[in-house]
Amino acid sequence: MKKIILNLTPPIFIKLIQKLISPQVKKTTTFKSFDDALLACTTENGYINNMLAEVVLQKTLVHSKQINNNDFLLCNSSTSSLFLSVLLSQENKTLNVLDFGGACGMHYFTTKHTFPQITNLKWKIVETKAMVEKARTIENDELSFFDKIDQANKDSKFNLIYSSGTIQYLSNPRATLKELIEIGSNYILLSRLSLSTGNEDVISIQKSTLSSNGHGVLPSQFTDTIIEYPHTNIPEKDFLEIIGERYKTIIKFEDNTGVHPVLGHQIIGYGLLLKRKY
């Protein structure tokens, strides 16, 4: 019966029905440069946003108190890879971490709670100026914030450089990757990566809710809204060539939680624990 109806229905109506019932996939707009994407964002300054920074700070303050009241720690894949990296990189109860894109220190508080045996801990975070301005209110002898890598690296020797889901939001990801590698940390953990399998950068605008930024629920004093910021998937081959100059991969983590898909492009994601070659 179905076949008979299809044979009797004019092709133009069949196409119309298929269009109506098929999922509507909106083509993602891509840009030639990070700056072009930033200009097209409706959110002021993209990811460098004061309201976003305040939300992340308040969420971090809540998290730092909550972890001490729980019987066990609930971890996602990114945090689990961090803990393994901490175990491998700490030396004689000493751990010096450069956390690139570490927001207001959520991973510092979680690591400190999980590894009380590490008695000599220094955790330096490099973030946007807006985030650093907010986060400096919670600095202590172990935790400090900087808006430039060279400031954090001054007079420091790191066991571990950690960056989770950050590289893809930079205006110049290649230059920053090279700068991180030149520091010469014993280990580097890059988690929640988002990379293109093609030959060119795939630059688009990512949209998210304000509430999805940072760990935990949106504090009651804020109203949820949509924020926009540029996102760059650099080619995987470029990424691997840069890190391969001085580091070798010792663990590859299955983790696609940082992937920002773009229609018409193959985008992949994972995490890598790297060890310095020399």
NORGI-V285999 format. One record per helix or strand of 2 or more residues. SS is the DSSP state (helix for helix, strand for strand). FROM is the first residue (numbers start at 1). LEN is the number of residues. If there is no record, write none. Layout:
BEGIN
ss;from;len
SS;FROM;LEN
SS;FROM;LEN
END
This chain:
BEGIN
ss;from;len
helix;2;7
helix;11;11
strand;30;2
helix;34;7
helix;50;17
helix;77;13
strand;94;7
helix;106;9
strand;120;7
helix;129;10
strand;143;4
helix;149;5
strand;160;5
helix;167;3
helix;173;11
strand;187;5
strand;195;2
strand;202;8
helix;210;3
strand;226;8
helix;236;8
strand;247;7
strand;267;2
strand;271;6
END
